[in-house]
Amino acid sequence: MICSYCGTEELEDSCSFCGASVNIKRPKLKEFVVLEDVDKPFNELSCFHTYDLLVLIRKEWTKAYDLMPTLKKARKSLKSIN
């Protein structure tokens, strides 16, 4: 048997590498994911394909990274006021 989650060859009911059940069918890739999907509850996100989750994490990280210049400007503004 091959783990449908990580691709490791397995002979047991669960993967010795990632711990996933070998018998569970994994979710298919979505055509697209949107940033609002991040706010979904865990039980819905657990039905997402791993790649889709990575895309969501990257989108969320990018959003946070794009806010950094704004925070730096705000910090400089506060220092100049004090």
Residue frames as a rotation matrix with the C-alpha (Angstrom) as fourth column:
MET 1
0.577 0.817 0.000 0.00
0.817 -0.577 0.000 0.00
0.000 0.000 -1.000 0.00
ILE 2
-0.568 -0.697 0.438 1.07
0.682 -0.696 -0.223 3.58
0.461 0.172 0.871 -0.61
CYS 3
-0.292 0.423 -0.858 0.10
0.694 -0.523 -0.495 6.43
-0.658 -0.740 -0.141 1.69
SER 4
0.168 0.441 0.882 -2.15
0.935 -0.354 -0.001 8.73
0.312 0.825 -0.472 -0.31
TYR 5
0.935 0.159 -0.318 -1.10
0.287 -0.866 0.410 11.66
-0.211 -0.474 -0.855 1.90
CYS 6
0.476 -0.831 -0.287 2.69
-0.557 -0.538 0.632 11.62
-0.680 -0.141 -0.719 1.65
GLY 7
0.627 -0.160 -0.762 3.40
-0.707 0.293 -0.643 8.84
0.326 0.943 0.071 -0.87
THR 8
-0.403 -0.786 0.469 5.40
-0.906 0.415 -0.083 6.61
-0.130 -0.458 -0.880 1.49
GLU 9
-0.147 0.315 -0.938 5.10
-0.395 0.850 0.347 2.90
0.907 0.422 -0.001 0.77
GLU 10
-0.387 0.144 0.911 3.29
-0.918 0.027 -0.395 1.22
-0.081 -0.989 0.122 3.66
LEU 11
-0.663 0.208 -0.720 2.16
-0.054 0.945 0.322 -2.24
0.747 0.252 -0.615 4.65
GLU 12
-0.785 0.368 -0.498 0.13
0.592 0.214 -0.777 -1.27
-0.180 -0.905 -0.386 7.73
ASP 13
0.188 0.970 0.153 -3.12
0.978 -0.198 0.058 0.61
0.086 0.139 -0.987 8.34
SER 14
0.949 0.079 -0.304 -1.34
0.128 -0.981 0.145 3.88
-0.287 -0.177 -0.942 9.16
CYS 15
0.653 -0.724 0.224 1.71
0.125 -0.189 -0.974 5.56
0.747 0.664 -0.033 7.70
SER 16
0.471 -0.568 -0.675 4.87
0.878 0.226 0.423 5.26
-0.088 -0.791 0.605 9.77
PHE 17
-0.566 -0.711 0.417 6.13
0.762 -0.644 -0.066 8.55
0.316 0.281 0.906 8.28
CYS 18
-0.742 0.302 0.599 3.18
-0.218 -0.953 0.211 10.97
0.635 0.026 0.772 8.60
GLY 19
-0.927 0.350 0.135 0.77
-0.030 0.291 -0.956 8.96
-0.374 -0.891 -0.259 10.77
ALA 20
-0.329 0.845 -0.421 -2.13
-0.934 -0.357 0.013 9.25
-0.140 0.398 0.907 8.31
SER 21
0.095 0.472 0.877 -4.55
-0.192 0.873 -0.449 6.38
-0.977 -0.126 0.173 7.87
VAL 22
-0.865 -0.501 -0.034 -3.68
-0.160 0.210 0.965 4.56
-0.476 0.840 -0.261 4.67
ASN 23
-0.580 0.701 0.415 -7.32
0.784 0.618 0.051 3.63
-0.221 0.356 -0.908 4.09
ILE 24
0.235 0.682 -0.693 -8.68
0.398 -0.718 -0.571 7.20
-0.887 -0.141 -0.440 3.99
LYS 25
0.166 -0.098 0.981 -9.12
0.974 -0.140 -0.179 8.75
0.155 0.985 0.072 0.55
ARG 26
-0.525 -0.493 -0.693 -7.45
0.618 -0.781 0.088 12.16
-0.585 -0.382 0.715 0.41
PRO 27
0.461 0.735 -0.498 -9.16
0.220 -0.638 -0.738 15.33
-0.860 0.231 -0.455 -0.82
LYS 28
0.238 -0.302 0.923 -8.71
0.971 0.038 -0.238 16.50
0.037 0.952 0.302 -4.39
LEU 29
-0.798 -0.545 -0.257 -7.08
0.527 -0.838 0.141 19.80
-0.292 -0.023 0.956 -5.34
LYS 30
0.310 0.881 -0.358 -9.53
0.514 -0.472 -0.716 22.68
-0.800 0.038 -0.599 -5.61
GLU 31
0.459 -0.106 0.882 -9.62
0.837 -0.281 -0.469 24.75
0.298 0.954 -0.041 -8.78
PHE 32
-0.291 -0.563 0.773 -8.78
0.069 -0.818 -0.571 27.79
0.954 -0.113 0.277 -6.66
VAL 33
0.036 0.268 -0.963 -8.77
0.993 0.102 0.065 28.85
0.115 -0.958 -0.262 -3.01
VAL 34
0.278 0.118 0.953 -9.56
0.154 -0.985 0.077 32.30
0.948 0.125 -0.292 -1.65
LEU 35
-0.692 -0.669 0.272 -8.10
-0.104 -0.280 -0.954 34.03
0.714 -0.689 0.124 1.38
GLU 36
-0.085 0.749 0.657 -11.48
-0.939 -0.280 0.198 33.95
0.332 -0.600 0.727 3.13
ASP 37
0.515 0.230 -0.826 -11.11
-0.132 0.973 0.189 30.15
0.847 0.011 0.532 3.33
VAL 38
-0.578 -0.812 -0.077 -8.58
0.024 0.078 -0.997 30.76
0.816 -0.578 -0.025 6.13
ASP 39
-0.616 0.388 0.686 -11.45
-0.774 -0.463 -0.433 31.66
0.149 -0.797 0.585 8.46
LYS 40
0.284 0.731 -0.621 -13.19
-0.523 0.661 0.538 28.31
0.803 0.172 0.570 8.00
PRO 41
0.577 -0.035 0.816 -13.34
-0.774 0.294 0.561 25.97
-0.259 -0.955 0.143 11.01
PHE 42
-0.406 -0.880 0.247 -10.83
-0.779 0.475 0.410 23.16
-0.478 -0.026 -0.878 11.37
ASN 43
-0.145 0.377 0.915 -13.27
0.128 0.924 -0.361 20.41
-0.981 0.065 -0.182 10.40
GLU 44
0.905 0.423 -0.049 -13.80
0.030 -0.178 -0.984 22.10
-0.425 0.888 -0.174 7.01
LEU 45
0.429 -0.826 -0.365 -10.10
-0.901 -0.418 -0.114 22.86
-0.058 0.378 -0.924 6.49
SER 46
-0.267 -0.537 0.801 -9.24
-0.490 0.791 0.367 19.22
-0.830 -0.295 -0.474 7.22
CYS 47
0.483 0.506 0.714 -11.08
0.391 0.605 -0.693 18.37
-0.784 0.614 0.094 3.98
PHE 48
0.800 -0.276 -0.533 -8.69
-0.563 -0.653 -0.507 20.56
-0.208 0.706 -0.678 1.95
HIS 49
0.767 -0.640 -0.049 -5.82
0.490 0.633 -0.600 19.07
0.414 0.436 0.799 -0.01
THR 50
0.345 -0.723 -0.599 -2.40
0.778 -0.137 0.613 19.73
-0.525 -0.677 0.515 1.54
TYR 51
-0.580 -0.582 0.571 -1.35
0.809 -0.493 0.320 21.88
0.095 0.647 0.756 -1.41
ASP 52
0.162 0.727 0.667 -4.47
0.453 -0.655 0.605 24.05
0.877 0.204 -0.435 -1.03
LEU 53
0.850 0.105 -0.517 -3.63
0.526 -0.227 0.819 24.55
-0.031 -0.968 -0.248 2.65
LEU 54
-0.142 -0.974 -0.178 -0.09
0.862 -0.210 0.461 25.59
-0.486 -0.088 0.869 1.75
VAL 55
-0.430 0.076 0.900 -1.49
0.661 -0.652 0.371 28.12
0.615 0.754 0.230 -0.73
LEU 56
0.648 0.743 0.166 -3.72
0.382 -0.506 0.774 29.55
0.659 -0.438 -0.611 2.00
ILE 57
0.578 -0.524 -0.626 -0.82
0.692 -0.093 0.716 29.78
-0.433 -0.847 0.309 4.43
ARG 58
-0.488 -0.805 0.337 1.29
0.861 -0.378 0.341 31.55
-0.147 0.457 0.877 1.84
LYS 59
-0.068 0.547 0.834 -1.52
0.515 -0.697 0.499 34.01
0.855 0.464 -0.234 1.08
GLU 60
0.880 0.402 -0.254 -1.97
0.398 -0.331 0.855 34.76
0.260 -0.853 -0.452 4.78
TRP 61
0.197 -0.901 -0.387 1.79
0.814 -0.070 0.577 35.15
-0.547 -0.429 0.719 5.26
THR 62
-0.512 -0.366 0.777 1.99
0.800 -0.533 0.277 37.50
0.313 0.763 0.565 2.25
LYS 63
0.440 0.752 0.490 -0.83
0.410 -0.654 0.635 39.60
0.799 -0.079 -0.597 3.67
ALA 64
0.852 -0.173 -0.493 1.01
0.463 -0.190 0.866 39.90
-0.244 -0.966 -0.082 6.99
TYR 65
-0.162 -0.982 0.100 4.32
0.894 -0.104 0.435 40.66
-0.417 0.160 0.895 5.24
ASP 66
-0.248 0.133 0.960 2.67
0.711 -0.647 0.274 43.41
0.658 0.750 0.066 3.18
LEU 67
0.802 0.592 0.077 1.53
0.351 -0.572 0.741 45.08
0.482 -0.567 -0.667 6.43
MET 68
0.285 -0.766 -0.577 5.07
0.942 0.111 0.318 45.35
-0.179 -0.634 0.753 7.78
PRO 69
-0.613 -0.539 0.577 5.93
0.641 -0.766 -0.035 48.68
0.461 0.349 0.816 6.05
THR 70
0.209 0.777 0.594 2.76
0.035 -0.613 0.789 50.19
0.977 -0.144 -0.155 7.48
LEU 71
0.846 0.080 -0.528 3.75
0.501 0.224 0.836 49.08
0.185 -0.971 0.149 10.97
LYS 72
-0.168 -0.976 -0.138 7.26
0.985 -0.171 0.008 50.49
-0.031 -0.135 0.990 10.52
LYS 73
-0.462 0.076 0.883 5.81
0.307 -0.921 0.240 53.85
0.832 0.382 0.402 9.45
ALA 74
0.628 0.767 0.131 3.47
0.076 -0.229 0.971 53.86
0.775 -0.599 -0.202 12.43
ARG 75
0.556 -0.502 -0.663 6.37
0.829 0.275 0.487 53.13
-0.062 -0.820 0.569 14.80
LYS 76
-0.547 -0.777 0.311 8.41
0.803 -0.592 -0.066 55.98
0.235 0.214 0.948 13.32
SER 77
-0.074 0.629 0.774 5.40
0.099 -0.768 0.633 58.30
0.992 0.124 -0.005 13.67
LEU 78
0.841 0.415 -0.346 5.04
0.339 0.094 0.936 57.39
0.421 -0.905 -0.062 17.34
LYS 79
0.102 -0.890 -0.444 8.74
0.985 0.027 0.173 57.99
-0.142 -0.455 0.879 17.99
SER 80
-0.617 -0.339 0.710 8.59
0.540 -0.839 0.069 61.41
0.572 0.426 0.701 16.35
ILE 81
0.371 0.818 0.440 5.58
0.060 -0.494 0.868 62.38
0.927 -0.296 -0.232 18.52
ASN 82
0.848 -0.123 -0.516 7.35
0.531 0.202 0.823 61.38
0.003 -0.972 0.236 21.73
